[in-house]
Structure formats: C-alpha cells, structure tokens
Amino acid sequence: MRFTGSALRATVYVGEHDTWHHKPVFVEIVHRARAAGLAGASVFHGIEGFGGSSVIHTSRLLSLSEDLPVAVVLIDTEERIRGFLPQLDEVVGDGLVTLDVCETLRYTRSEVRR
C-alpha cells in the first residue's frame, strides 16, 4: 500500500566533529527529533565539502580531513518541522539549515506475503 502527502524536509549541514555537551551534534539532533515525535531523521556522512570557511574537507587519502561534512535530514509536516527549529537553534553552532517543501511516498505492506 502506498500513502502520499505533502511534507517539509529540513536538512542540517554540520561537521562530523561538531559537539553539543560532549556528544556529536548530529546524534543530538536525531535523538531530539525522535523525542519530538518527528516522522523521520537520517544522517548522511559526506566524503568532501566546504562551508562558510571555504576550507575543503575531504576523505581522500592524501589529504585526510579532521571534520568531514554531515547532513541530517528531517521529514515531517511543515508545522512539526517549524516547531522543531528552536531545538536546532539550541544545538547547531556553526552550520546551515535548508527547508524544502516535498511530496512523500510511503510504502507499507498491508498483508504478509508468502
């Protein structure tokens, strides 16, 4: 069975070594999103990128980086994502958040296949 609907996607871009009370920021965001009851959160580890400092961080062997990019993607209704933004204000020191309206397709199995 497939469900569709409109949603808001928040993508939080931080460094893998950014911390909040001795925990990685991306871990804190995911735990807070779950506690807030958001529909979903995923963390994606980048292999190369740069931010406001314009310093390129890369995982290539010859130029190992100390702080690779991380993207945390949150999905829910616009109201719930916007309600969660104060949580991000609290934990994200240096980073960027983008908000995108998107359409979701959610697949579920209504019966067990044999």
C-alpha positions, 0 to 999 in steps of 0.5 A, spaced: 500 500 500 502 506 498 500 513 502 502 520 499 502 527 502 505 533 502 511 534 507 517 539 509 524 536 509 529 540 513 536 538 512 542 540 517 549 541 514 554 540 520 561 537 521 562 530 523 566 533 529 561 538 531 559 537 539 553 539 543 555 537 551 560 532 549 556 528 544 556 529 536 551 534 534 548 530 529 546 524 534 543 530 538 539 532 533 536 525 531 535 523 538 531 530 539 527 529 533 525 522 535 523 525 542 519 530 538 515 525 535 518 527 528 516 522 522 523 521 520 531 523 521 537 520 517 544 522 517 548 522 511 556 522 512 559 526 506 566 524 503 568 532 501 565 539 502 566 546 504 562 551 508 562 558 510 570 557 511 571 555 504 576 550 507 575 543 503 574 537 507 575 531 504 576 523 505 581 522 500 587 519 502 592 524 501 589 529 504 585 526 510 580 531 513 579 532 521 571 534 520 568 531 514 561 534 512 554 531 515 547 532 513 541 530 517 535 530 514 528 531 517 521 529 514 515 531 517 509 536 516 511 543 515 508 545 522 512 539 526 518 541 522 517 549 524 516 547 531 522 543 531 527 549 529 528 552 536 531 545 538 536 546 532 537 553 534 539 550 541 544 545 538 547 547 531 553 552 532 556 553 526 552 550 520 546 551 515 539 549 515 535 548 508 527 547 508 524 544 502 517 543 501 516 535 498 511 530 496 512 523 500 511 516 498 510 511 503 510 504 502 507 499 507 505 492 506 498 491 508 498 483 508 504 478 509 506 475 503 508 468 502 
